[in-house]
Amino acid sequence: MDEFGFIAEYLSRLAGPEGLELKDDAAVWQPPIGFDAVISMDTLVEGVHFPKGKFDAQIAQKLIAVNISDIIAKGADPLGYFLSLSVPKETNSDRLKDFCHGLSIAQKSYGVKLWGGDTTRTSGPITLSVTMIGTVPKGKAVLRSGANNGDLLCVTGTIGDSYLGLKILLKQIDTDITQARYWQNTYHIPRPPLALQAAILKYAKAAIDISDGLLADAEHMARASGVGMDIFLSTVPLSTASTAWVLEQPDHQTARLQLATGGDDYQVLMCVAEQNFSRLKKQASRHEINMTAIGKVVAGTNVRCRDSQGREIPVTHPGYKHF
Amino acid sequence: MDEFGFIAEYLSRLAGPEGLELKDDAAVWQPPIGFDAVISMDTLVEGVHFPKGKFDAQIAQKLIAVNISDIIAKGADPLGYFLSLSVPKETNSDRLKDFCHGLSIAQKSYGVKLWGGDTTRTSGPITLSVTMIGTVPKGKAVLRSGANNGDLLCVTGTIGDSYLGLKILLKQIDTDITQARYWQNTYHIPRPPLALQAAILKYAKAAIDISDGLLADAEHMARASGVGMDIFLSTVPLSTASTAWVLEQPDHQTARLQLATGGDDYQVLMCVAEQNFSRLKKQASRHEINMTAIGKVVAGTNVRCRDSQGREIPVTHPGYKHF
């Protein structure tokens, strides 16, 4: 199958009207009056961001999810995306079909459509890049830079499941099959909290999605806002499976720290005024999404990780280092 | 240098205000009232779209140029772009710096700024993807689908120089040094006719940029418009250097056909009403850009390549086949 056949056969079914049926050079679109466009780009490389040889429906869902988390962390409503797909010549059409099936599932989950892109050959690892577009009421995008001294720091979902999923894939930990499957599924198909987009827009003063690691991403937000942050490690929300894993480890605190710095969570970390937290939590529970306060914004700089007595825990690697 | 250092040191200097100093997860932007956004994505892979080992200022300029041509072929004014840069771990900072220098040159040439993107590691070939954004008056984007029976088919610049540049790089042809340098420069740094964007918007009824090959891209436009096209091979504009090359070849017609199907030109092929051609040509000559009528839109389907007596020339490969 050549590029044009692939586009006509599989990709065109995923296209929104803005993408002109993928039959032109570009997409044409205008945000509704009173709205800004919020645009983000995230790339996944085989062997770096997903296991070698794994190019399937799950990776397609991950690709969309990691881009959705950027958009909703800005309080924006995701609408459409552009896909750059670089695959080796010998990739068979069943694998391409499976990948497109995953895109279709993700499109339904997140309410987005394909607006365009490029498909190319590569001699190397499969490389997938998405540019995602959403809208937010004019001037209301939630930035990293809006945190103020006194705000509560809170986070959606649970943290560390993807990290343990990766550890299992790398055969670095051993566990029973049910937990393993749960963690791996979370690693392959993260679930950013789309249902909370409107609540993030309403209540969050600053927000960021967690890709590098909870502590590293908190640091990015603290730096952009010119504030410090105290994060209480024991309050970082864990799944039942991950809690069980922590309790099996010789040093619980070190284990929790691993989860809080592992990354790939694609949950949203945000700062809210203290008086709004209960409203935000209520919105979240309406959508059966965890919302947990894990710390406070303080004067100064840098993120400090603290134990339940308030003592600072030394952190050597707050998250994934790029390059 | 890690990703954050690279962004702070080099990329942030290239950023426009929409990119929030590259310090957030996304860009925030709104097209001016009365304008649509035109968005396009093109990817270049080392060893496929540019020679292995060549990651430098020229490739950066090519990367921007191939995306600019998509935007101006829609009659749109390019504004900003997102860059996905996947490079091996061992890429040294001088090469990254040189690449960014090329981006900076291209940004000045085309009046665009960096709005965001992603930088990742790869074990394989360097992979560069750009999503380019421009604006066009609402509803006025020039599509592939607007050609009508009786329109003139015309093209900017000269065709085939990039093809000969590639042939020299592949050591498939031999020539004197001046010509070789000219062709290679055109291959590495194509020059889409930005100055004609407003004229394309005003006069073109349909347009496409030439990446796969003049005849192949004409075919894409003919199909989208539901028309046929007659292209007279001897009228396809060639540079002085390429004309000299044609005259040296045993079969001039075959040589011309190679140039008209080689691709990588990044010029604009467009359909205009016959009565507007002289105005369009005047606009082009004001900017010292060639504008040449090469054929006609006719009823029916498919593109036919004809000799100067009007006889059809058989074409087995109208352009670059993808995948």
Interface residues (C-beta under 8 A of the other chain):
Chain A: M1 D2 E3 F4 F6 L20 K23 D24 D25 A26 A27 V28 W29 Q30 P31 I33 F35 D36 A37 V38 I39 S40 M41 D42 T43 L44 V45 G47 V48 H49 D70 I71 A73 K74 A76 F82 L83 S84 S86 V87 K89 W115 G116 G117 D118 T119 T120 R121 T122 S123 G124 P125 T127 S129 T131 I133 V136 K138 A141 L143 R144 S145 I208 D209 A224 K321 H322 F323
Chain B: M1 D2 E3 F4 F6 L20 K23 D24 D25 A26 A27 V28 W29 Q30 P31 I33 F35 D36 A37 V38 I39 S40 M41 D42 T43 L44 V45 G47 V48 H49 D70 I71 A73 K74 A76 F82 L83 S84 S86 V87 K89 W115 G116 G117 D118 T119 T120 R121 T122 S123 G124 P125 T127 S129 T131 I133 V136 K138 A141 L143 R144 S145 I208 D209 A224 K321 H322 F323
